[in-house]
Amino acid sequence: MQILNDLRQVAAVVAEPRLLLLMMIGTVAGVLVGAIPGLTGAMLIALTLPLTFWLEATEAMALLVSMYVGSVSGGFITATLLRMPGTPASIMTTLDGYPMAQRGEADKAIGLGAAASLWGGLISWLFLFLLARPIAVWSTRFGPFEFVGLVLLALVLIAGVGGKSLLRGLFAAGLGILLTFPGVSPTTGEPRWTFGSPELSDGFKLLPVLIGLFAVNQMIGSLLNNQTITERNEATRSGMLSVWRDWRRHLFNLLRSSGLGTWVGVLPGVGANIGSVVAYSAARSASKEPELFGTGSEEAIVASEAANNATVGGALIPLISMGIPGSVIDTILLGALIIHGLQPGPLLFEQNPGPVYVIIATMFVANWIMFFFVWLSIGWITKVANMPRAILLPAIMVFCVIGSYALANRMFDVWVMLSFGIVGFLLERNRIPLAPFVIGFVLAPIGEEHLGTGLMQTGGSIMPLFTRPIAAFFVLASIGILGWRLRKGFKKNNFHRD
């Protein structure tokens, strides 16, 4: 009976024209901002938050949550057409979406990305609707050592996304980890590797690094190759919908990736970019054609996009049930709830159920709006991507500079962006993959912070990493996967193969 009552409440939200209009505005704005390298959903929601002071709490949440959904989804568009991921969550999509577009299958790649995003979002919505309380309670069993085990497992899986050369992939991951050292130690609070620079005390931020590695790197390559026009990407609505004909063969991959994305989203502080990495690696390990990953694999696009959209629904579960934000955007949404006089947590359902039902309904509706907006606008999206480089690259560069500078209002991040553009260009020139570099850069601070917390709790003992069941499972899985990768590498002699 409770489920039927919840369904009626969600349906009532969907039937409200004003809320539907706000959902449409928020989703479209999120997709557009998410598709622009340098701008992020967190930036959009933070800038919009003051405008919601004059809205009701339900209206504010409809607008902000739809922006959240749209921004995570929008990143795959430029990742596919320009090899410039609009958001960190679309890094893995870049590896296969762009090669597909290069083969003249841009509409198919966008169709796969949009459909996988839709169904990944809807599957995670089902978890949000049915299992919010049980999953949120289960997630609290994750202590610092469980997070360390999860990060260790993800780092081992880097070997699956490092191309054909195992050594080059591991070298890239190690370099990414190394460049997280400058800044303040998360365990001791002391500065390290700052070389006397006040700016380095805050370390290298992810957004400028990401923009540099992919967007600026791509611009440098285009300029040095005298590439004045873009590759012609042809995309039609019918071509985008053609992927539905053989969707049945992607069903298991879709369900697995959506489940992994939802689960990763529930874990506080993990995020969509890690969800897509885990799902991509799992799909590659289970694939009958793993050699196609990184060259334009349909399975890879489905895994990445289903997972990163599923993390949205997963992250909303602990937010509304326990008041625990799972990412930067969720932290802003938590602030929005408090600003409007609401206290997230177990009593929110009983004391203020209206905003909760709006959040749940918005998660469902915004995914559909996202899909149909991409479908309706695919023609002009590809026309923009097909603009001459002399026009397109300066415009993208402006957004990259704005996005990097606006992160902390300092030019240092702009110089970081440009420097990492050169680093990315040199790495690719030497056939060193960028994805493991970014994964190492993202995961290392999370693992270090939780390891420091765990060691402080146990007086310096690392034994809980092997005695706590969930943590031990992750460690054993990491050892098993690493052993399997090494054995496979020795048999195929692919430690240094191009």
The 8 nearest C-alpha neighbors of each residue, nearest first, counted from 0:
[[1, 3, 2, 4, 5, 6, 7, 8],
 [0, 2, 4, 3, 5, 6, 7, 129],
 [3, 1, 5, 4, 0, 6, 129, 128],
 [4, 2, 6, 0, 5, 1, 7, 8],
 [3, 5, 1, 7, 6, 2, 0, 8],
 [6, 4, 2, 8, 3, 7, 1, 9],
 [7, 5, 3, 9, 4, 8, 10, 2],
 [8, 6, 10, 4, 5, 9, 11, 3],
 [7, 9, 5, 11, 6, 10, 4, 356],
 [10, 8, 6, 12, 360, 11, 7, 356],
 [11, 9, 7, 13, 12, 8, 6, 14],
 [10, 12, 8, 14, 9, 13, 7, 15],
 [11, 13, 9, 10, 15, 14, 357, 8],
 [14, 12, 10, 11, 15, 9, 19, 360],
 [13, 15, 11, 12, 16, 10, 19, 18],
 [14, 16, 12, 13, 18, 17, 19, 11],
 [17, 15, 19, 18, 20, 14, 13, 21],
 [18, 16, 20, 19, 15, 21, 58, 22],
 [17, 19, 21, 20, 16, 15, 58, 22],
 [20, 18, 22, 16, 17, 21, 23, 15],
 [19, 21, 23, 17, 22, 18, 16, 24],
 [22, 20, 24, 18, 62, 23, 19, 25],
 [23, 21, 19, 25, 20, 65, 62, 24],
 [22, 24, 20, 26, 21, 25, 27, 19],
 [25, 23, 21, 27, 22, 26, 28, 20],
 [24, 26, 66, 65, 62, 22, 28, 23],
 [25, 27, 69, 65, 66, 29, 23, 28],
 [26, 28, 30, 29, 24, 25, 23, 31],
 [29, 27, 25, 31, 26, 30, 24, 32],
 [28, 30, 70, 69, 66, 26, 32, 27],
 [31, 29, 73, 69, 70, 33, 27, 28],
 [30, 32, 34, 28, 33, 29, 27, 73],
 [33, 31, 29, 35, 34, 30, 38, 28],
 [34, 32, 70, 73, 74, 30, 85, 31],
 [33, 35, 74, 85, 73, 31, 32, 77],
 [34, 36, 85, 32, 33, 38, 37, 31],
 [37, 35, 85, 38, 399, 84, 34, 83],
 [36, 38, 399, 402, 398, 35, 210, 403],
 [37, 39, 402, 36, 35, 32, 33, 42],
 [40, 38, 42, 41, 33, 32, 86, 43],
 [39, 41, 70, 43, 42, 44, 33, 67],
 [42, 40, 328, 44, 39, 43, 45, 327],
 [41, 43, 45, 39, 40, 44, 46, 38],
 [42, 44, 40, 46, 41, 45, 47, 39],
 [43, 45, 47, 41, 46, 42, 48, 40],
 [46, 44, 42, 48, 47, 43, 41, 331],
 [47, 45, 43, 44, 48, 42, 49, 50],
 [48, 46, 44, 50, 45, 49, 43, 51],
 [47, 49, 45, 51, 50, 46, 44, 335],
 [50, 48, 51, 47, 52, 46, 45, 53],
 [51, 49, 47, 48, 52, 53, 54, 46],
 [50, 52, 54, 53, 48, 59, 49, 47],
 [53, 51, 50, 54, 49, 48, 339, 55],
 [52, 54, 51, 50, 55, 49, 59, 56],
 [55, 53, 51, 52, 59, 58, 56, 50],
 [54, 56, 58, 57, 59, 53, 51, 339],
 [55, 57, 59, 58, 339, 60, 54, 354],
 [56, 58, 354, 60, 55, 59, 357, 61],
 [59, 57, 61, 55, 56, 60, 54, 18],
 [58, 60, 56, 62, 51, 61, 57, 54],
 [59, 61, 63, 57, 62, 58, 64, 56],
 [62, 60, 58, 59, 64, 22, 63, 361],
 [63, 61, 25, 21, 59, 60, 65, 22],
 [62, 64, 66, 60, 65, 61, 59, 44],
 [63, 65, 67, 66, 61, 60, 62, 68],
 [64, 66, 26, 25, 68, 67, 365, 22],
 [67, 65, 29, 25, 26, 63, 69, 64],
 [66, 68, 64, 65, 70, 69, 40, 63],
 [69, 67, 65, 66, 71, 70, 64, 72],
 [68, 70, 29, 30, 26, 66, 72, 67],
 [71, 69, 29, 33, 30, 40, 73, 72],
 [72, 70, 68, 69, 73, 74, 33, 308],
 [73, 71, 69, 70, 74, 30, 68, 116],
 [74, 72, 30, 33, 34, 70, 75, 71],
 [73, 75, 85, 34, 33, 86, 76, 89],
 [74, 76, 78, 89, 73, 77, 79, 84],
 [77, 75, 79, 78, 74, 34, 73, 80],
 [76, 78, 80, 81, 79, 83, 34, 84],
 [79, 77, 84, 82, 83, 93, 75, 76],
 [80, 78, 97, 96, 77, 76, 82, 93],
 [79, 81, 77, 78, 97, 82, 76, 100],
 [80, 82, 77, 83, 78, 79, 97, 384],
 [83, 81, 78, 97, 93, 79, 80, 84],
 [82, 84, 78, 214, 81, 213, 77, 85],
 [85, 83, 78, 89, 86, 74, 90, 77],
 [84, 86, 74, 36, 34, 35, 33, 77],
 [85, 87, 74, 88, 84, 89, 33, 39],
 [88, 86, 89, 90, 272, 84, 85, 209],
 [87, 89, 272, 86, 271, 90, 307, 275],
 [90, 88, 92, 84, 87, 75, 91, 74],
 [89, 91, 93, 92, 87, 88, 84, 434],
 [90, 92, 93, 94, 89, 303, 276, 275],
 [91, 93, 89, 94, 300, 90, 96, 95],
 [94, 92, 78, 96, 91, 90, 95, 82],
 [93, 95, 293, 92, 91, 96, 97, 294],
 [96, 94, 295, 293, 98, 93, 97, 294],
 [95, 97, 79, 99, 93, 92, 98, 108],
 [96, 98, 79, 100, 99, 95, 82, 93],
 [99, 97, 295, 101, 95, 100, 96, 294],
 [100, 98, 295, 102, 96, 104, 101, 97],
 [99, 101, 105, 104, 97, 103, 102, 98],
 [102, 100, 98, 99, 103, 97, 104, 230],
 [103, 101, 99, 100, 104, 98, 105, 295],
 [102, 104, 100, 101, 105, 232, 99, 233],
 [105, 103, 100, 107, 99, 106, 102, 108],
 [104, 106, 100, 108, 107, 103, 234, 232],
 [107, 105, 234, 239, 109, 108, 238, 104],
 [106, 108, 110, 239, 104, 105, 109, 238],
 [109, 107, 105, 111, 110, 106, 96, 112],
 [110, 108, 112, 106, 111, 107, 113, 105],
 [109, 111, 239, 107, 113, 108, 112, 106],
 [112, 110, 108, 114, 109, 113, 115, 107],
 [111, 113, 109, 115, 110, 114, 304, 116],
 [112, 114, 116, 110, 115, 111, 370, 109],
 [115, 113, 117, 111, 116, 112, 110, 118],
 [114, 116, 305, 112, 301, 118, 117, 113],
 [117, 115, 305, 113, 304, 119, 114, 308],
 [118, 116, 114, 120, 366, 115, 119, 113],
 [117, 119, 121, 115, 120, 116, 122, 114],
 [118, 120, 305, 309, 257, 116, 122, 121],
 [119, 121, 309, 308, 123, 117, 118, 122],
 [122, 120, 124, 118, 123, 119, 117, 363],
 [123, 121, 125, 119, 124, 120, 118, 257],
 [122, 124, 312, 309, 126, 120, 125, 121],
 [125, 123, 127, 121, 122, 126, 312, 128],
 [126, 124, 128, 122, 123, 127, 129, 121],
 [127, 125, 123, 130, 129, 124, 128, 131],
 [126, 128, 124, 131, 125, 316, 129, 130],
 [127, 129, 125, 126, 124, 130, 131, 359],
 [130, 128, 126, 127, 125, 131, 2, 132],
 [129, 131, 126, 133, 132, 127, 134, 128],
 [132, 130, 127, 316, 134, 133, 135, 129],
 [131, 133, 135, 134, 130, 136, 320, 316],
 [134, 132, 136, 135, 130, 131, 137, 138],
 [135, 133, 137, 136, 132, 131, 130, 138],
 [134, 136, 317, 138, 132, 137, 133, 131],
 [135, 137, 133, 134, 138, 139, 132, 140],
 [138, 136, 134, 139, 135, 140, 133, 141],
 [137, 139, 135, 140, 136, 141, 134, 266],
 [140, 138, 141, 137, 136, 135, 142, 266],
 [141, 139, 138, 137, 142, 136, 145, 469],
 [142, 140, 139, 145, 138, 146, 143, 144],
 [141, 143, 145, 144, 140, 146, 139, 453],
 [142, 144, 449, 146, 453, 145, 147, 450],
 [145, 143, 147, 146, 464, 142, 470, 453],
 [146, 144, 470, 148, 142, 147, 141, 143],
 [145, 147, 149, 143, 144, 148, 150, 449],
 [146, 148, 144, 446, 150, 145, 149, 450],
 [149, 147, 473, 151, 145, 470, 146, 150],
 [148, 150, 146, 152, 151, 147, 473, 145],
 [151, 149, 153, 147, 152, 148, 446, 154],
 [152, 150, 148, 154, 149, 153, 147, 155],
 [151, 153, 477, 149, 155, 150, 154, 473],
 [152, 154, 156, 150, 155, 151, 149, 277],
 [155, 153, 151, 157, 156, 152, 150, 439],
 [156, 154, 152, 157, 153, 477, 481, 158],
 [155, 157, 153, 158, 154, 159, 280, 152],
 [158, 156, 159, 154, 155, 160, 435, 161],
 [157, 159, 156, 161, 160, 165, 168, 155],
 [160, 158, 157, 156, 161, 280, 283, 162],
 [159, 161, 157, 158, 162, 435, 280, 434],
 [162, 160, 168, 158, 159, 432, 435, 157],
 [161, 163, 164, 160, 168, 432, 293, 165],
 [164, 162, 497, 496, 165, 493, 161, 494],
 [165, 163, 495, 496, 494, 167, 493, 166],
 [164, 166, 494, 168, 167, 158, 169, 163],
 [167, 165, 494, 169, 168, 164, 495, 170],
 [166, 168, 170, 164, 169, 431, 165, 171],
 [169, 167, 161, 171, 165, 166, 170, 435],
 [168, 170, 172, 166, 171, 167, 173, 165],
 [171, 169, 167, 173, 172, 168, 166, 174],
 [170, 172, 436, 174, 168, 169, 173, 435],
 [173, 171, 436, 435, 439, 169, 175, 174],
 [172, 174, 170, 176, 175, 171, 169, 177],
 [175, 173, 177, 171, 176, 172, 170, 178],
 [174, 176, 440, 436, 439, 172, 178, 173],
 [175, 177, 439, 440, 173, 174, 179, 178],
 [178, 176, 174, 175, 179, 180, 173, 440],
 [177, 179, 175, 180, 176, 174, 181, 440],
 [178, 180, 176, 177, 181, 440, 444, 175],
 [179, 181, 178, 177, 182, 192, 191, 176],
 [182, 180, 192, 202, 193, 191, 179, 199],
 [183, 181, 200, 202, 201, 199, 190, 191],
 [182, 184, 190, 189, 188, 200, 191, 185],
 [183, 185, 188, 186, 189, 187, 190, 182],
 [186, 184, 448, 188, 187, 183, 447, 451],
 [185, 187, 451, 184, 188, 448, 452, 447],
 [188, 186, 189, 184, 185, 183, 451, 190],
 [189, 187, 184, 183, 185, 186, 190, 191],
 [188, 190, 183, 187, 184, 191, 185, 186],
 [191, 189, 183, 182, 200, 184, 193, 188],
 [192, 190, 193, 182, 181, 183, 189, 184],
 [191, 193, 181, 194, 182, 180, 190, 199],
 [192, 194, 199, 195, 191, 196, 181, 200],
 [195, 193, 196, 192, 199, 191, 197, 181],
 [194, 196, 193, 197, 199, 192, 200, 198],
 [195, 197, 199, 198, 193, 194, 200, 192],
 [198, 196, 200, 199, 195, 193, 201, 194],
 [199, 197, 200, 196, 201, 411, 202, 193],
 [200, 198, 202, 193, 201, 196, 197, 182],
 [201, 199, 182, 197, 198, 202, 183, 193],
 [200, 202, 182, 199, 198, 183, 203, 181],
 [203, 201, 182, 199, 181, 200, 204, 179],
 [202, 204, 205, 201, 179, 208, 199, 415],
 [205, 203, 206, 207, 202, 208, 412, 201],
 [204, 206, 208, 207, 209, 203, 441, 440],
 [205, 207, 209, 208, 204, 210, 403, 37],
 [208, 206, 416, 210, 403, 209, 205, 211],
 [209, 207, 211, 205, 206, 416, 210, 419],
 [208, 210, 206, 212, 211, 207, 205, 213],
 [211, 209, 207, 214, 208, 213, 212, 206],
 [210, 212, 420, 416, 215, 419, 208, 209],
 [213, 211, 423, 420, 209, 216, 419, 210],
 [212, 214, 216, 83, 210, 211, 215, 217],
 [213, 215, 83, 210, 217, 216, 211, 212],
 [216, 214, 420, 211, 218, 217, 213, 219],
 [215, 217, 420, 424, 219, 213, 214, 218],
 [216, 218, 220, 214, 215, 219, 213, 221],
 [217, 219, 215, 221, 220, 216, 222, 214],
 [220, 218, 216, 222, 221, 217, 223, 215],
 [219, 221, 217, 223, 218, 222, 224, 216],
 [220, 222, 226, 218, 224, 219, 223, 225],
 [223, 221, 225, 219, 224, 220, 226, 218],
 [222, 224, 220, 225, 221, 219, 226, 218],
 [223, 225, 221, 226, 222, 220, 219, 227],
 [226, 224, 222, 223, 227, 221, 220, 228],
 [227, 225, 221, 224, 228, 222, 388, 229],
 [226, 228, 388, 225, 389, 387, 229, 221],
 [229, 227, 387, 388, 226, 230, 386, 389],
 [228, 230, 385, 387, 231, 388, 386, 227],
 [229, 231, 232, 228, 385, 101, 384, 100],
 [230, 232, 385, 229, 233, 103, 384, 228],
 [233, 231, 105, 230, 381, 234, 103, 385],
 [232, 234, 231, 105, 381, 103, 235, 106],
 [235, 233, 106, 105, 378, 232, 238, 381],
 [234, 236, 238, 237, 106, 378, 239, 377],
 [235, 237, 239, 238, 374, 240, 377, 234],
 [236, 238, 240, 239, 235, 241, 106, 234],
 [239, 237, 241, 235, 236, 240, 106, 107],
 [238, 240, 110, 106, 236, 107, 237, 241],
 [239, 241, 237, 242, 238, 243, 110, 236],
 [242, 240, 238, 243, 239, 244, 237, 107],
 [243, 241, 240, 244, 245, 246, 107, 111],
 [242, 244, 246, 241, 245, 240, 247, 114],
 [245, 243, 242, 246, 241, 247, 240, 248],
 [246, 244, 247, 243, 242, 248, 249, 241],
 [247, 245, 243, 249, 248, 244, 242, 250],
 [246, 248, 250, 245, 249, 244, 243, 251],
 [249, 247, 246, 250, 245, 251, 252, 298],
 [248, 250, 252, 246, 247, 251, 253, 298],
 [251, 249, 253, 247, 252, 248, 254, 246],
 [250, 252, 254, 253, 249, 255, 248, 247],
 [253, 251, 255, 249, 250, 254, 256, 302],
 [254, 252, 250, 256, 251, 255, 257, 249],
 [253, 255, 251, 257, 252, 256, 258, 250],
 [254, 256, 258, 252, 257, 253, 251, 259],
 [257, 255, 278, 259, 306, 302, 253, 258],
 [258, 256, 306, 119, 260, 254, 305, 309],
 [257, 259, 255, 261, 256, 260, 254, 262],
 [260, 258, 256, 262, 257, 261, 263, 255],
 [259, 261, 306, 310, 274, 309, 257, 263],
 [262, 260, 313, 310, 309, 264, 258, 259],
 [261, 263, 259, 265, 264, 260, 258, 313],
 [264, 262, 260, 266, 265, 261, 274, 259],
 [265, 263, 310, 313, 314, 261, 262, 266],
 [264, 266, 313, 314, 262, 263, 267, 261],
 [265, 267, 263, 264, 269, 138, 325, 268],
 [268, 266, 325, 269, 265, 324, 326, 323],
 [267, 269, 325, 326, 270, 266, 324, 445],
 [268, 270, 267, 266, 273, 263, 325, 264],
 [271, 269, 272, 326, 273, 264, 268, 274],
 [270, 272, 307, 274, 88, 310, 273, 275],
 [271, 273, 88, 275, 274, 270, 87, 276],
 [274, 272, 276, 275, 271, 270, 277, 269],
 [275, 273, 260, 271, 277, 272, 276, 263],
 [274, 276, 303, 306, 278, 307, 272, 273],
 [277, 275, 273, 279, 274, 278, 280, 272],
 [276, 278, 274, 280, 275, 279, 281, 273],
 [277, 279, 256, 281, 275, 280, 276, 302],
 [280, 278, 276, 282, 302, 281, 303, 277],
 [281, 279, 283, 277, 282, 278, 159, 276],
 [282, 280, 278, 284, 283, 279, 277, 285],
 [283, 281, 279, 285, 280, 284, 286, 278],
 [284, 282, 280, 286, 289, 281, 285, 279],
 [283, 285, 281, 282, 286, 280, 289, 159],
 [286, 284, 282, 283, 281, 287, 289, 280],
 [287, 285, 283, 288, 289, 284, 282, 298],
 [286, 288, 289, 285, 283, 284, 290, 291],
 [287, 289, 286, 290, 291, 292, 283, 285],
 [290, 288, 283, 291, 286, 292, 287, 284],
 [289, 291, 288, 292, 293, 294, 163, 283],
 [290, 292, 289, 294, 296, 288, 293, 295],
 [293, 291, 296, 294, 290, 289, 299, 295],
 [292, 294, 94, 95, 295, 291, 296, 162],
 [293, 295, 291, 292, 95, 98, 296, 94],
 [296, 294, 95, 99, 98, 293, 96, 292],
 [297, 295, 292, 299, 298, 291, 95, 294],
 [296, 298, 300, 299, 301, 295, 111, 108],
 [299, 297, 301, 296, 300, 302, 249, 282],
 [298, 300, 302, 296, 297, 301, 279, 303],
 [301, 299, 303, 297, 92, 302, 298, 304],
 [300, 302, 298, 115, 299, 304, 303, 305],
 [303, 301, 299, 256, 279, 305, 300, 278],
 [302, 304, 275, 300, 306, 279, 301, 305],
 [305, 303, 116, 307, 306, 301, 115, 112],
 [306, 304, 119, 115, 116, 257, 302, 308],
 [307, 305, 260, 257, 309, 256, 275, 303],
 [306, 308, 271, 275, 304, 310, 309, 305],
 [309, 307, 120, 310, 116, 306, 305, 311],
 [308, 310, 120, 119, 123, 260, 261, 306],
 [309, 311, 264, 261, 260, 313, 307, 308],
 [312, 310, 314, 309, 313, 308, 315, 264],
 [313, 311, 123, 315, 124, 314, 310, 309],
 [312, 314, 264, 261, 265, 310, 311, 316],
 [315, 313, 264, 265, 325, 311, 316, 312],
 [314, 316, 318, 312, 313, 317, 319, 311],
 [315, 317, 131, 318, 314, 313, 127, 319],
 [318, 316, 320, 135, 321, 323, 319, 315],
 [319, 317, 322, 323, 315, 324, 316, 320],
 [318, 320, 343, 322, 317, 316, 321, 344],
 [321, 319, 344, 317, 345, 318, 316, 322],
 [320, 322, 344, 317, 323, 318, 345, 319],
 [321, 323, 343, 318, 344, 319, 320, 317],
 [322, 324, 318, 317, 321, 325, 267, 319],
 [325, 323, 329, 318, 330, 326, 267, 322],
 [324, 326, 267, 268, 314, 329, 266, 323],
 [325, 327, 329, 268, 328, 270, 324, 330],
 [328, 326, 330, 329, 331, 41, 325, 324],
 [329, 327, 331, 41, 330, 326, 332, 67],
 [328, 330, 324, 332, 326, 331, 327, 325],
 [329, 331, 333, 327, 324, 328, 332, 326],
 [330, 332, 334, 328, 333, 329, 335, 327],
 [333, 331, 335, 329, 334, 330, 328, 336],
 [334, 332, 330, 336, 331, 335, 329, 337],
 [333, 335, 331, 337, 332, 336, 338, 330],
 [334, 336, 332, 338, 333, 337, 331, 339],
 [335, 337, 341, 333, 339, 334, 338, 332],
 [336, 338, 341, 340, 334, 339, 335, 342],
 [339, 337, 335, 340, 336, 334, 341, 52],
 [338, 340, 336, 337, 56, 341, 335, 52],
 [339, 341, 337, 338, 336, 342, 56, 335],
 [342, 340, 337, 336, 339, 343, 338, 351],
 [341, 343, 337, 344, 347, 336, 340, 322],
 [344, 342, 322, 319, 347, 321, 341, 320],
 [343, 345, 321, 320, 322, 347, 346, 319],
 [344, 346, 320, 347, 321, 348, 343, 319],
 [347, 345, 349, 348, 344, 350, 343, 342],
 [346, 348, 350, 351, 349, 344, 343, 345],
 [349, 347, 352, 346, 351, 350, 345, 355],
 [348, 350, 346, 347, 351, 352, 345, 353],
 [349, 351, 347, 348, 346, 352, 341, 353],
 [352, 350, 347, 353, 348, 349, 354, 341],
 [351, 353, 348, 355, 354, 349, 350, 356],
 [354, 352, 356, 355, 351, 357, 57, 348],
 [355, 353, 57, 357, 356, 352, 358, 56],
 [356, 354, 358, 352, 357, 353, 359, 348],
 [355, 357, 359, 353, 358, 354, 9, 360],
 [356, 358, 354, 360, 355, 359, 361, 57],
 [359, 357, 361, 355, 356, 360, 354, 362],
 [358, 360, 356, 362, 357, 361, 355, 363],
 [361, 359, 357, 363, 9, 362, 358, 356],
 [362, 360, 364, 358, 363, 359, 365, 61],
 [361, 363, 359, 360, 365, 364, 358, 124],
 [364, 362, 360, 361, 365, 366, 121, 124],
 [363, 365, 361, 367, 366, 362, 360, 368],
 [366, 364, 368, 367, 65, 362, 361, 363],
 [365, 367, 369, 117, 368, 364, 363, 120],
 [366, 368, 370, 369, 364, 365, 371, 117],
 [369, 367, 365, 371, 366, 370, 372, 364],
 [370, 368, 366, 372, 367, 371, 365, 69],
 [371, 369, 367, 373, 372, 368, 113, 374],
 [370, 372, 374, 368, 373, 369, 375, 367],
 [371, 373, 375, 369, 374, 370, 368, 376],
 [372, 374, 376, 370, 371, 375, 377, 369],
 [375, 373, 371, 372, 377, 376, 236, 370],
 [376, 374, 372, 373, 377, 371, 236, 378],
 [375, 377, 373, 378, 374, 379, 372, 380],
 [378, 376, 380, 374, 373, 379, 375, 381],
 [379, 377, 376, 380, 381, 235, 234, 382],
 [378, 380, 382, 381, 377, 376, 383, 384],
 [381, 379, 377, 383, 382, 378, 376, 384],
 [380, 382, 384, 383, 379, 378, 385, 377],
 [383, 381, 379, 385, 384, 380, 378, 386],
 [382, 384, 380, 381, 385, 386, 379, 391],
 [383, 385, 381, 382, 386, 380, 80, 81],
 [386, 384, 382, 383, 229, 231, 381, 387],
 [385, 387, 383, 384, 391, 388, 382, 229],
 [388, 386, 228, 389, 390, 229, 391, 227],
 [387, 389, 391, 228, 227, 390, 392, 229],
 [388, 390, 387, 391, 227, 392, 393, 228],
 [391, 389, 388, 387, 392, 393, 394, 386],
 [390, 392, 388, 394, 393, 389, 386, 387],
 [391, 393, 395, 388, 394, 390, 396, 389],
 [394, 392, 396, 395, 391, 390, 397, 389],
 [393, 395, 397, 391, 396, 392, 390, 398],
 [396, 394, 392, 398, 397, 393, 399, 391],
 [395, 397, 393, 399, 394, 398, 392, 400],
 [396, 398, 394, 400, 395, 399, 401, 393],
 [399, 397, 401, 395, 396, 400, 37, 402],
 [400, 398, 37, 396, 402, 397, 401, 403],
 [399, 401, 403, 397, 398, 402, 404, 413],
 [402, 400, 398, 404, 399, 403, 405, 397],
 [403, 401, 37, 399, 38, 405, 400, 404],
 [404, 402, 400, 207, 406, 413, 401, 405],
 [403, 405, 408, 401, 406, 409, 402, 413],
 [406, 404, 408, 402, 407, 403, 401, 409],
 [405, 407, 404, 403, 408, 402, 412, 409],
 [408, 406, 405, 409, 404, 412, 403, 410],
 [409, 407, 405, 404, 406, 410, 403, 412],
 [408, 410, 411, 404, 407, 412, 405, 413],
 [411, 409, 413, 412, 404, 414, 408, 403],
 [410, 412, 414, 413, 409, 415, 198, 404],
 [413, 411, 415, 410, 414, 403, 207, 404],
 [412, 414, 416, 410, 415, 411, 403, 404],
 [415, 413, 417, 411, 416, 412, 418, 410],
 [416, 414, 412, 418, 413, 417, 419, 411],
 [415, 417, 211, 207, 413, 414, 419, 208],
 [418, 416, 420, 414, 415, 419, 211, 413],
 [419, 417, 415, 421, 420, 416, 414, 422],
 [418, 420, 422, 211, 421, 416, 212, 417],
 [419, 421, 211, 216, 215, 212, 417, 423],
 [420, 422, 424, 419, 418, 423, 425, 216],
 [423, 421, 419, 425, 420, 424, 426, 418],
 [424, 422, 212, 426, 420, 421, 425, 216],
 [423, 425, 421, 216, 427, 422, 426, 428],
 [426, 424, 428, 422, 423, 427, 421, 429],
 [427, 425, 431, 423, 429, 428, 424, 422],
 [426, 428, 430, 429, 431, 424, 425, 423],
 [427, 429, 425, 426, 430, 424, 431, 423],
 [428, 430, 427, 426, 431, 425, 424, 432],
 [431, 429, 427, 428, 432, 426, 497, 167],
 [430, 432, 426, 427, 167, 429, 171, 433],
 [433, 431, 434, 161, 430, 168, 427, 435],
 [432, 434, 436, 435, 437, 431, 171, 423],
 [433, 435, 437, 436, 432, 438, 160, 161],
 [436, 434, 172, 438, 437, 171, 157, 433],
 [437, 435, 172, 175, 171, 433, 439, 434],
 [438, 436, 440, 434, 439, 435, 441, 175],
 [439, 437, 435, 441, 440, 436, 442, 434],
 [438, 440, 172, 175, 176, 442, 436, 437],
 [439, 441, 175, 437, 176, 438, 442, 443],
 [442, 440, 438, 439, 443, 437, 444, 205],
 [441, 443, 439, 445, 444, 440, 438, 446],
 [442, 444, 446, 445, 176, 439, 440, 441],
 [445, 443, 447, 446, 442, 448, 441, 179],
 [446, 444, 448, 442, 443, 447, 449, 441],
 [445, 447, 147, 443, 449, 444, 448, 150],
 [448, 446, 444, 450, 445, 449, 443, 451],
 [447, 449, 451, 445, 185, 450, 446, 444],
 [448, 450, 143, 452, 446, 451, 447, 453],
 [449, 451, 447, 453, 452, 448, 446, 147],
 [452, 450, 186, 454, 448, 449, 453, 447],
 [453, 451, 449, 455, 450, 454, 448, 456],
 [452, 454, 450, 456, 143, 455, 451, 144],
 [453, 455, 459, 457, 451, 456, 452, 458],
 [454, 456, 452, 458, 453, 457, 459, 451],
 [457, 455, 453, 454, 458, 452, 459, 460],
 [458, 456, 454, 460, 459, 455, 453, 461],
 [457, 459, 455, 460, 456, 454, 453, 461],
 [458, 460, 454, 457, 455, 461, 456, 453],
 [461, 459, 457, 462, 458, 454, 463, 453],
 [460, 462, 463, 464, 454, 459, 457, 453],
 [461, 463, 464, 465, 460, 466, 467, 457],
 [464, 462, 466, 465, 467, 461, 144, 460],
 [463, 465, 462, 144, 470, 471, 461, 466],
 [466, 464, 471, 463, 462, 467, 470, 474],
 [465, 467, 463, 464, 468, 471, 462, 470],
 [466, 468, 463, 470, 471, 469, 465, 464],
 [469, 467, 471, 470, 472, 466, 465, 464],
 [470, 468, 472, 471, 467, 145, 473, 141],
 [471, 469, 145, 148, 473, 464, 472, 467],
 [470, 472, 465, 474, 468, 473, 469, 464],
 [473, 471, 469, 475, 470, 474, 476, 468],
 [472, 474, 148, 476, 470, 471, 475, 149],
 [475, 473, 471, 477, 476, 148, 472, 478],
 [476, 474, 478, 472, 477, 473, 471, 479],
 [477, 475, 473, 479, 474, 478, 472, 480],
 [478, 476, 152, 474, 480, 475, 479, 481],
 [477, 479, 475, 481, 476, 480, 482, 474],
 [480, 478, 476, 482, 477, 481, 475, 483],
 [479, 481, 483, 477, 482, 478, 476, 484],
 [480, 482, 484, 478, 483, 479, 477, 485],
 [483, 481, 485, 479, 480, 484, 478, 486],
 [482, 484, 480, 486, 481, 485, 487, 479],
 [485, 483, 481, 487, 482, 486, 488, 480],
 [486, 484, 488, 482, 487, 483, 481, 489],
 [487, 485, 483, 489, 488, 484, 482, 490],
 [486, 488, 484, 490, 485, 489, 483, 491],
 [489, 487, 485, 493, 491, 492, 486, 490],
 [490, 488, 492, 486, 487, 491, 485, 493],
 [489, 491, 487, 488, 492, 486, 493, 485],
 [490, 492, 488, 493, 489, 487, 494, 486],
 [493, 491, 489, 488, 490, 494, 496, 495],
 [494, 492, 496, 488, 491, 495, 164, 165],
 [495, 493, 165, 166, 164, 492, 496, 488],
 [494, 496, 164, 493, 166, 497, 165, 167],
 [495, 497, 493, 164, 494, 163, 492, 165],
 [496, 164, 163, 495, 430, 493, 162, 167]]
